[in-house]
Structure formats: C-alpha cells, structure tokens
Amino acid sequence: MLDQNQSDKIIDLRRMSAEYYQKAAWNQLLALDNYREKNFEAAERFAQLSFEDQMTATEYAELADAESTLYLELELED
C-alpha cells in the first residue's frame, strides 16, 4: 500500500490536473462568448489559453499516472 506521502503527492498532482481542466473549460466559455460577440481577437486568445491549460492538465494527469505506476511496481517488488 502507498504510504501517506506518496498518496498525497498523487492526490496533489490529480488536483492540479483538475484545476487546469477547470481553467481550460472557463477559458473555452470565454472564447465562445467573445466569438458570439464578434470579438475575434479576444476569442482567439481565450481559445489559446484554454488549449494551454488542457495541455498542462494532461501533463499533471500523466505525472500522477506515472507516480501511481512507479509506486505499484515498487510495492510488487517488495
């Protein structure tokens, strides 16, 4: 079983991933609102921010998955 520090690290990584997914969704909504109002420059900027946040969220999720896998492999070796 994972010790508390290892579990906390994985939880923190997953929390960061969720926070960035939330930011991505919010920026996507702002992009759509600006597009609707024909403010295309702002719409493009918010769309770009949304994309960047999605990429960051994915990176945190992948780190959490890698940490989980690593700890499970170490546990199996013991």
C-alpha positions as CSV (number, residue, x, y, z in Angstrom):
1,M,0.0,0.0,0.0
2,L,1.2,3.5,-0.7
3,D,2.4,5.5,2.3
4,Q,0.7,8.8,3.1
5,N,3.4,11.0,1.4
6,Q,3.2,9.0,-1.8
7,S,-0.6,9.2,-1.7
8,D,-0.6,12.9,-1.0
9,K,1.8,13.5,-3.9
10,I,-0.5,11.6,-6.3
11,I,-3.6,13.4,-4.9
12,D,-1.9,16.8,-5.4
13,L,-1.0,16.0,-9.0
14,R,-4.5,15.0,-9.7
15,R,-5.9,18.1,-8.0
16,M,-3.6,20.3,-10.1
17,S,-4.8,18.5,-13.2
18,A,-8.4,19.1,-12.3
19,E,-7.8,22.7,-11.6
20,Y,-6.2,23.2,-15.0
21,Y,-9.1,21.4,-16.7
22,Q,-11.5,23.8,-14.9
23,K,-9.4,26.8,-16.1
24,A,-9.5,25.3,-19.7
25,A,-13.3,25.0,-19.6
26,W,-13.7,28.5,-18.3
27,N,-11.4,30.0,-20.9
28,Q,-13.3,28.0,-23.6
29,L,-16.5,29.5,-22.4
30,L,-14.9,33.0,-22.6
31,A,-13.7,32.2,-26.1
32,L,-17.2,31.2,-27.2
33,D,-18.7,34.3,-25.6
34,N,-16.2,36.6,-27.4
35,Y,-16.8,34.8,-30.7
36,R,-20.5,35.3,-30.4
37,E,-19.9,39.0,-29.8
38,K,-17.6,39.0,-32.9
39,N,-14.6,39.9,-30.8
40,F,-12.4,37.5,-32.6
41,E,-9.1,38.7,-31.2
42,A,-10.2,38.0,-27.7
43,A,-11.9,34.8,-28.7
44,E,-8.6,33.5,-30.2
45,R,-6.6,34.5,-27.1
46,F,-9.1,32.7,-24.8
47,A,-9.1,29.6,-27.1
48,Q,-5.3,29.6,-26.9
49,L,-5.3,29.9,-23.1
50,S,-7.8,27.0,-23.0
51,F,-5.6,24.8,-25.1
52,E,-2.5,25.6,-23.0
53,D,-4.5,24.8,-19.8
54,Q,-5.7,21.5,-21.3
55,M,-2.1,20.6,-22.2
56,T,-0.9,21.4,-18.6
57,A,-3.8,19.4,-17.1
58,T,-2.9,16.4,-19.3
59,E,0.8,16.7,-18.1
60,Y,-0.3,16.7,-14.5
61,A,-2.6,13.7,-15.1
62,E,0.2,11.8,-16.8
63,L,2.6,12.6,-13.9
64,A,0.0,11.3,-11.4
65,D,-0.4,8.1,-13.5
66,A,3.4,7.6,-13.7
67,E,3.8,8.1,-9.9
68,S,1.0,5.6,-9.3
69,T,2.6,3.0,-11.6
70,L,6.0,3.6,-10.1
71,Y,4.8,3.1,-6.6
72,L,2.8,0.0,-7.5
73,E,5.8,-1.5,-9.2
74,L,7.9,-0.8,-6.2
75,E,5.3,-2.4,-4.0
76,L,5.2,-5.5,-6.1
77,E,9.0,-5.9,-5.8
78,D,8.8,-5.8,-2.0
